[in-house]
C-alpha cells in the first residue's frame, strides 16, 4: 500500500470538497441544480480513480446524511463487498486528514437508514419494481463457519432479473441485504446467501433492517 497514493487520494478529496457538498446546500428547484449534480458525478469519478490507484479493489460512493444542524455529504470508501479489500479500505480511511464538518468519511458503505423507507418503500431494479418489505430473510448460525450466519432470502418471483446468472433473485436479495446491514456486516457475518422465489415467505422471516437489529450484538454493525 503506497502512502503517496493515499496522500494523492485525500488531496483529490479536498480539491473537490466544495463540489461534493454543493447539492446538500441547494435543492432540485435551483437553477444550477443539474450543473451541480453533473459536477458531483465528475468528482466521484475522479475520486474513484484515485482510490483504485491506491488499491484496485477500492472505489467511492457518496450520499447525503442528515445532521442536527442540517445535512452533510458522506463519502464511503468501498471494496464492493470483497473481503480481500477490507484491509485496504481501513488503511486508506485511516489516513484521512481534517475535512470540512459537513463532509464525512465512512469506511465501507453504511446501511441505508431505516427511516428512508418511509419515503422510498420500493426500488426499481433492472426495470422491475421491488417492494422492500417483500424481500424477507431468515438467519441461522453457520455450521461450516462459526460466528457467521447462513441467510435465506424469500422474495417474489417478479424480483428475478437477467443479471441473476444461475440463482434467480440473487441480485435483489444481495442488494437489499447490503442496504439493510451495510457492507462491513455483510462481509463479516454472512457465510452464505440462499434465495427462494415465493409469494409466501415463512412467518418468522424479517426485512433486511429487522435482520440487522437481530444481528446488532455482533461486530460490524
N, C-alpha and C positions, 0 to 999 in steps of 0.2 A: 504494500500500500504506500503510495507516493505522497509524502507531506506537501510537496509542491502542487500536486493536482488537487489536494484538499484545499489549499490556500486559493488556488485558481477558482474553485467552485464557490467559495464564500465571497471572494471578490466579485464574482458574477452576480451572486445574490444581492450584495449591497448595491451594485451598479444598477440593478433592475428593481430595487425595493419600491421606488415610487410608482413604477408601472404596475407592479403586483398589487399594490394597495389601492390604486385608483378606483376600481369598481366598488370597493367597500365604502368609499367616501362619496359615491354617486348613486344613481338609480336608473332603471331601464328607460325612463322617460326623458332623461337628459339628452341634449342634442349630440353630445360626444360619446354616448354610451357604446355604440358599435365600434368606434375607433378605439376606445379604451379596452374593450374585450379583445379586439384583434391584437393590440399591443401586449396584453397579458398572454395570449396564446403564443406569440413570438417569444416572449420572455421565458415561458415554460419550456419551449423547445431548446432555447439556449442553455437553460439550467439542466435540462435532461441530458444534453450532450456533455456538459461539464461533469455531471455525476457519473456518466458512463466512462468518461476519461479517467476517473478515479478508480472505478471498478465497473466492468462491462455489464454486470448484473443489475446495476442501480439505475434508477430514474427518479423523477419527482412528480408529484401531483399537488394541486392547490385546491383549497375550498375556503369559504367564509365560515367563521365560527363566532357565535355571539359572545360578548363580554359585558361586564357590568355597566360599563360606560360607552357601549356601542358595539362595533363589530371589528374583528381582526381577520387577517388573512393567515391561514395555516399552510405552511409548506411541508409536505410529507415526503421524506426520503424513503423510497420503497425498493425492495428487491423482488417485487411481484410474486411474493409467496414462496420464493426459492430459499430453503433453509441454508443453502451454501452461501447465500449472500448476507446473512444476518450479521456476521462479524463486520463486514464492510459497512453496512448501514450504521452500526453503532460507532465504528471508527470515524466515519465522516461527520456524523452529527455531534460526536464528542469534541470536535474541533471548532464548533460554531462560535463565532465572535459575538460581541454585543450587537444586537439588532434593534430596530425600532420597536417600541412597545406593542404596536399593532401588527407586527409580523412575527408569527410564532413558527417554531420548527418542531416537527414531530419525527421521531424515529419510527418508521413503518406507518402504513395507512391506518388511521384510527377507525373505530366503529362509527357508523353513521348514527348521530343522536336519535334516541327513540322518539323524541318529540317531533322530529322531521316527518314521521309517519302521519302525524295529524294533518300535514299539508299535502304530502305525497303518499297516498296509500297504495300506489301501484307504479310500475315502471314499464317502459316499452323496451323489449329486448329482441333484437332481430325481427322487428315487425310484429311481435306478439306482446300483448298487454298482460302483465302478470301482477296479480294482487299479492302484496307481501304476506298478508295473513293466510293466503292459500298455500304458502310454502312452509311446510311443517317438518320438525326434526325430533328425533329421539336419540339420546346418547346412552351408550353402555360402555363400562370400562373395558379397555382392550386387553385381551388375554395375551396377545403377542407383544404388545408394547406397554409395559406397566407405566402408570402415570398419565397415560393418554386415553382417548376415547374413540371408539368406532361410532360414527354418526350415520344414522339412517335418515334420508330425506324423502318426504312424501309430497308430491306436487301434482297438479292437474295434468292430464295428457297434453293439453294445449301448450304446456311450457316447454315441450321438446322443440329443439331448433336444429337447423342444418349444421350448426357448429359442434354438436354433441359427440361426434365420432361414434364410438361403439357403445356409449352409455347415454341413452336418451334422457334428456333433462339435466344432465350433469352441469351444463354451463350455468343455468339459472340457479341450480342448487348451490354451486360453489360461490357464485357471485353474491347471492343473498346471505349465505353463511358468513362471508367476509364482511359484508355490511353490518351484520349484527355483532360479530365477535371482534372484528378488527384483524389486521394482517398478522400481528405477532401471536395472538392467541390461537389462530388457526394453525400456524406453523408449530407451535409448542404443545398444543393439546389435542390436535386431531390426528389420529392414526390412520383412519380410513374414512372415506365418504361413499356411502352407497345410496342409490336412488331407486325409487319405485314410483311409477306414474299411476296415480289413482285419484279418484274423486272422493274417496272415503278414507282419510288418514286415521291412524289409531287415535282413540280418545285421549291418550296421555301425551300426544305429540304437541309440540310447542313451536312458537315462532323463533326466528333466529335471535331476537332480542331477549325473549324469555329464556332461551338456552344459555345466552351469555350470563344471565342472572344465576342460573343453576350452576354455572362453572365459575362464578365470581370469586370463589375462595382460592382459585389457583393462580399461580404466577402467569403474567402475560396479559391481564385484562386491562 
